[in-house]
Amino acid sequence: MSRRSSIDPVRFEVVRNALTEVTEEMAAALRKSAYSTNIKTRMDFSCAFFDAATRPIAQSFAQPVHLGSFVELIPRAVKAYGPENMAPGDMLVTNDPYGGGSHLNDVTVFAPVFYQGEKQPGRLIGYVAALAHHVDVGGGAPASIGPFQEVYQEGVIIPPVKLVEQGEISDDIFRLILAQIRSKRITAGDFRAQIAANIAGIRRLHELVTRTGVDQFLAYVEEIIAYTRRRTAAEIAKLPRGVYEAEGFLDNDGFTDQVVNLKVRITIDGSGVFFDLAGCDPQRRAPVNSTYAMTYSACAYALRALMDKDLPINSGFYQFVRLNAPSGTVVNAVHPGAVVGGWETQIRVNDLMFKALSQAVPEAVPAGCKAMMAQAGYGVIERKSGEYLCNYEALAGGYGGRATKDGPDAVQGHGQNTENAPVEETEGAYPVMITRLELIDDSDGAGRHRGGLGLRRDYYFPHDDATFTILSDRDRAGPWGLFGGLPGRKAYYLLNPESEARPLSSKCVVQLKAGDTLSFQTPGGGGYGFPGQRDPELVLRDVRDGKVSLQRARDVYRVAIDRSAWKVDGRATARLRASAAARGGTTHQSRDKQAAARAERGSR
Amino acid sequence: MLVNEETGGIEIVKVPSTPSDPSGGFVEATLRILKRSDVTPGQLAFVVHGTTVATNSIIEGKVARTGFVTTDGFRDMLEIARQIRPSLYDLQFDKPPPLVPRYLCFGVPERLDARGKVLKELDEERVREVARELGRQKVESIAVCLLHSYVNPAHEARIKQILQEELGDISLSISSELAPEFREYFRASTTVVNAAIRPVVARYLQGIEKRLRAEELTAELLVMQSNGGVLTFEAAAERPVFMVESGPAAGVIAASYLAASLGHKDAISFDMGGTTAKVGLVQDGRARITRDYEVGAAARAGTGSARGSGYPIRTPVIDLVEIGAGGGSIAWVDSGGVLRVGPHSAGADPGPACYGQGGKEPTITDANLVLGRLNPDYFLGGEVKLHVELARAAIENRCARPLGIDVLQAANGIIEIANSAMVNALRLISVQRGYDPRDFALIGFGGAGPVHANRLAAENDIPTTIIPMSPGITCAMGLLVTDLQHDYSATLLRRADAVEPARIEEHFKRLEASGRAALKRDGVPASGMKFLRLIDMRYVGQSYELPVPLASGAFGATRLDKAVSDFHAAHERAYGHAAPAEPVEIVNLRLTSLGAIQRPTLREIPNQPGASPATALKGTRQVYFAESGGMVKASVYDRYRLVAGAVLKGPAIVEEMDSTTVIHPGYQGSVDRFGNIVLTRGRSR
């Protein structure tokens, strides 16, 4: 690097760290001044900095689904509005899925950053952007999630417009947007928090550029991109070349009961990594359509996960993400397709990418994960206050087993990393009671390394009727196992689980009466390797913890446990495992023996 | 460290830690210092101890066998935790394993609503069954955290009684007593951390007490808490979660004391040692406190800790940003051809390459040596001989050659990168918290702090930097300049426009009575007591409160109006915007009760206004300064021979036993009457 003229390798690292700090400061400002639990506590937001050419340069520790889709959104939104129409102190707002966005709930507030030197006029140095998932943006059901058929049912569509003009919130636009929205007070506070994030970002960038000088700053930005490009190329060159495929499906499209078929084909060659999604189903008149930006973020996540852990991610990385997603399919919807459930498609495609890559890098990827957003939304017009309250959250589930260790229980996977909403905060702010929040025993996909347990969260509405939306998946099959591992338990959505226990679809809106309970049960992760090869001591630990039953320990893991002393019965276990081996080993289906052998090697 | 209250004299002893019996090291040091200073144990007024025993027991997994009791339906609270991955793109991540195994977690039937109303009575029979099961399982300690107990602690209190009836004198940690704040997982985690380390810490402190008492030491024994105050051994053994960051807190307290004695109310403490650098903030004479902290969290270069990698606690902790950049941090060139520093450290063995103990990796210490900032023959007062050629070779092989630059450039690069990480840490603690570093004085200490402090100040336009005497032991001094401290809080959750100021005054009076009683038990006379009031406020709908300090005196309507307008201002400062038309909510009332204990006075050195530093001049040597474009001649001074009033012009180096102060070109260091070097930008450059 030293050979590249004007760049000082030392100042380079300084500027790079400082740019990451810019986005972290934005995130801190957003989180601390936001109103909704989904944003302030669950962290369902992301912040980033783009250069004047709208290339992504730095991003906060946040939600990879947002960060990847930003790459598509900001260039298109800036172009649509015209950078020449933006002035210092302006901020724009947009959520248009067909303008580079994702679902309508993901609203982005972004601002041009001008650097005003001592004598020069302001010079555009880039854009700061804060995206947050709003709990409601209007549309056909509270929380704006539901089995919609076209985007116009999903809520207020905001093309890039000025929300802030020369430092002042544009009252007309703000009121017009809020008029479409149920949870006005909370959402207004969340918008202000996004504005605060951008103010923090601009302030900090200004200080940084004052130190470096504009030209130097821009030179460093170029080098930051080049640096990541060099490292990414080197990392990609290490991946085993070949063509890798996987297929899967969603339970239904949210409007009809038809499954949605998904197919992933990944080619790794000298020129990089190519994601071909041409085999996915045509777009549906239903909510499961993913926009190009959303699908792109899945590819970016899959590729990034294969890279060195400390690789900084920016335009120099994204330029290696190549994607074919034919328009008019569920992975690249066209107007006016409904997109609110597109994240379900996106995250499953992401999981399928890892399934495909298990043939290439078996030691690097997990077995099937929750791989559904597990979105729950509800709205209540509170009897006491008359206020329309909406809440939204996304639940964790089991993570897939890995080559050297189990999949963690109840955790977010892939592009999603939102937090658990505290029960006390939820019950304090909304007229709901959470009556259970627990792991689901025996939901693990068995394996040499088992999948993580799924999660159960029960919602009880003691005083008010409520409209409840489930936008999720996995009610036909649980996450797949790898290399002899078994699938995890599938998801269940039950109305009044202790009495009628009526199963609900994975995508539906239900009208609940006061006194009803809805039980949301997410799947366990898939297992990795044969369950009969699992270390009996780990099976013992799981049985003692009540995560795995004695019965399944014996039948699936082939381990006998002496419960009086909490010890593995070595002799009985040997007998169980010998008889299983004699019968041809296992109860499960096809597997790629070669890949399994490689996985073995990889795990040692 | 021993302070002679009569003479102001300070005596210092360092002993190696004794991992097999950690209390042994402290006792040994105490006895040795008494002997050396000719003081009998009976003459001691008080003993303050800072310790990492609490944190270490968690990091090393050496915790007590602990049970957890919660509301039925929620026994997996610790397993589920925050449901997030601590690193975004790592497919091999782990969640921190719960401190209580699942088979020792129990749900008991009972339920409150968010206002504390009982929806379901406590099933006492079931609690007894659970108690007996925990007894059979031979747990040493139990944590209890029920939903909404922060509003209504009745069920938790009843469970406590039943557990005591069934299990006798077992260690109990009750969430509503320890940290009565909402968000169940965080309260439960605080309670569980307390429960899991309590037997360990209690044994440790009792071990020390027993041995010291056997030596006829009768003085009060105190432990530093994470919030910078001290607690009696007895209280600390019950609430060890309050002392997890006992060690690092002392440094910030020392900085606040030094700053105050020099007339600075606002200061940034910069403590750099062998493996890490820690930056803290003192505002209005008090160390900044955070309640958003994870024990055992993995450090993330530049930005503090990764969220979700440790065990959250909600007790007050001195706000510190700690980064992996110390003298032993290793410099390397990554696969993208960029020079990096840390987070790996060469530790004490083999240590930096220049130690000549076989280390091949270049470290920050090696870079400072090559740049002429350290004296190879006077490191730790000459105790360790440094080998410049080994340092050069390591930098040449691992950094300079791969980068195609010369050794000096590479060495300077290592320092600049380390400094940039520290600049980020400094901005995190100041700018990100809403403070402008230019309004603060920088206090640089620790073995390596004075080497880097001047540059750090220059990067941030900090006008004044203070390097105390004997910077290597500044931290220890923090232990002796603190107050007895007891914190109390009450959750109010009422809108500011709907609350009676008189009610607030009542609450504060009640909290003050508790504080007064506790301080009285500690033996503090009424004249030595001080009470600080804070109100946590937020806009209705927000979840993060901002603390607003109150002036002393009774709380009335004008005080309330002032507090609300202070809140708007604090919000503006922290987030760049305020919403004066929005309703404001009062969340918590907080009271800090302080009991003054005797402090050592800083010792003065000979004073001679306008004195020449020449008498302290040891010589000159070539030192590298990037701003001078390379090696330049710098004066080298012996710190112990400097007299007050002397002014040292940069470039200069000041050497003492435990550290080296670097004064950059364009800066000057004035020696004050306490021997502190006060660095400021010189009038002419």
Chai-1 contact restraints between the chains, C-beta under 6 A:
chainA,res_idxA,chainB,res_idxB,connection_type,confidence,min_distance_angstrom,max_distance_angstrom,comment,restraint_id
A,M1,B,G337,contact,1.0,0.0,6.0,A-B,restraint_1
A,S2,B,L403,contact,1.0,0.0,6.0,A-B,restraint_2
A,S2,B,G404,contact,1.0,0.0,6.0,A-B,restraint_3
A,S2,B,I405,contact,1.0,0.0,6.0,A-B,restraint_4
A,P9,B,L339,contact,1.0,0.0,6.0,A-B,restraint_5
A,V10,B,G413,contact,1.0,0.0,6.0,A-B,restraint_6
A,V10,B,E416,contact,1.0,0.0,6.0,A-B,restraint_7
A,V10,B,I417,contact,1.0,0.0,6.0,A-B,restraint_8
A,E13,B,I417,contact,1.0,0.0,6.0,A-B,restraint_9
A,V14,B,S420,contact,1.0,0.0,6.0,A-B,restraint_10
A,N17,B,G302,contact,1.0,0.0,6.0,A-B,restraint_11
A,N17,B,S420,contact,1.0,0.0,6.0,A-B,restraint_12
A,N17,B,N424,contact,1.0,0.0,6.0,A-B,restraint_13
A,E21,B,N424,contact,1.0,0.0,6.0,A-B,restraint_14
A,E24,B,T303,contact,1.0,0.0,6.0,A-B,restraint_15
A,E25,B,Q432,contact,1.0,0.0,6.0,A-B,restraint_16
A,A28,B,Q432,contact,1.0,0.0,6.0,A-B,restraint_17
A,A29,B,Y575,contact,1.0,0.0,6.0,A-B,restraint_18
A,K32,B,Y544,contact,1.0,0.0,6.0,A-B,restraint_19
A,S33,B,Y575,contact,1.0,0.0,6.0,A-B,restraint_20
A,Y35,B,G541,contact,1.0,0.0,6.0,A-B,restraint_21
A,Y35,B,Q542,contact,1.0,0.0,6.0,A-B,restraint_22
A,K40,B,S543,contact,1.0,0.0,6.0,A-B,restraint_23
A,T41,B,S543,contact,1.0,0.0,6.0,A-B,restraint_24
A,P64,B,L88,contact,1.0,0.0,6.0,A-B,restraint_25
A,I186,B,G541,contact,1.0,0.0,6.0,A-B,restraint_26
A,G189,B,G541,contact,1.0,0.0,6.0,A-B,restraint_27
A,A196,B,Y575,contact,1.0,0.0,6.0,A-B,restraint_28
A,A196,B,G576,contact,1.0,0.0,6.0,A-B,restraint_29
A,A196,B,H577,contact,1.0,0.0,6.0,A-B,restraint_30
A,I199,B,G576,contact,1.0,0.0,6.0,A-B,restraint_31
A,A200,B,G576,contact,1.0,0.0,6.0,A-B,restraint_32
A,Y227,B,G336,contact,1.0,0.0,6.0,A-B,restraint_33
A,R230,B,G336,contact,1.0,0.0,6.0,A-B,restraint_34
A,R231,B,S335,contact,1.0,0.0,6.0,A-B,restraint_35
A,R231,B,G336,contact,1.0,0.0,6.0,A-B,restraint_36
A,A234,B,S335,contact,1.0,0.0,6.0,A-B,restraint_37
A,R304,B,Y89,contact,1.0,0.0,6.0,A-B,restraint_38
A,A305,B,Y89,contact,1.0,0.0,6.0,A-B,restraint_39
A,A305,B,L91,contact,1.0,0.0,6.0,A-B,restraint_40
A,K309,B,D90,contact,1.0,0.0,6.0,A-B,restraint_41
A,P366,B,L91,contact,1.0,0.0,6.0,A-B,restraint_42
A,A396,B,Q83,contact,1.0,0.0,6.0,A-B,restraint_43
A,P408,B,K95,contact,1.0,0.0,6.0,A-B,restraint_44
A,D409,B,E79,contact,1.0,0.0,6.0,A-B,restraint_45
A,A410,B,I80,contact,1.0,0.0,6.0,A-B,restraint_46
A,A410,B,Q83,contact,1.0,0.0,6.0,A-B,restraint_47
A,V411,B,Q83,contact,1.0,0.0,6.0,A-B,restraint_48
A,Q412,B,Q83,contact,1.0,0.0,6.0,A-B,restraint_49
A,Q412,B,I84,contact,1.0,0.0,6.0,A-B,restraint_50
A,N417,B,I84,contact,1.0,0.0,6.0,A-B,restraint_51
A,N417,B,R85,contact,1.0,0.0,6.0,A-B,restraint_52
A,E419,B,R82,contact,1.0,0.0,6.0,A-B,restraint_53
A,E419,B,I84,contact,1.0,0.0,6.0,A-B,restraint_54
A,N420,B,R82,contact,1.0,0.0,6.0,A-B,restraint_55
A,N420,B,Q83,contact,1.0,0.0,6.0,A-B,restraint_56
A,P422,B,R183,contact,1.0,0.0,6.0,A-B,restraint_57
A,P422,B,E184,contact,1.0,0.0,6.0,A-B,restraint_58
A,V423,B,E184,contact,1.0,0.0,6.0,A-B,restraint_59
A,E424,B,H148,contact,1.0,0.0,6.0,A-B,restraint_60
A,E424,B,F182,contact,1.0,0.0,6.0,A-B,restraint_61
A,E424,B,R183,contact,1.0,0.0,6.0,A-B,restraint_62
A,E424,B,E184,contact,1.0,0.0,6.0,A-B,restraint_63
A,E425,B,R183,contact,1.0,0.0,6.0,A-B,restraint_64
A,E427,B,A114,contact,1.0,0.0,6.0,A-B,restraint_65
A,G428,B,A114,contact,1.0,0.0,6.0,A-B,restraint_66
A,T435,B,G73,contact,1.0,0.0,6.0,A-B,restraint_67
A,R436,B,G73,contact,1.0,0.0,6.0,A-B,restraint_68
A,L437,B,F74,contact,1.0,0.0,6.0,A-B,restraint_69
A,E438,B,D76,contact,1.0,0.0,6.0,A-B,restraint_70
A,L439,B,D76,contact,1.0,0.0,6.0,A-B,restraint_71
A,L439,B,E79,contact,1.0,0.0,6.0,A-B,restraint_72
A,R544,B,Y103,contact,1.0,0.0,6.0,A-B,restraint_73
A,D545,B,R102,contact,1.0,0.0,6.0,A-B,restraint_74
A,D545,B,Y103,contact,1.0,0.0,6.0,A-B,restraint_75
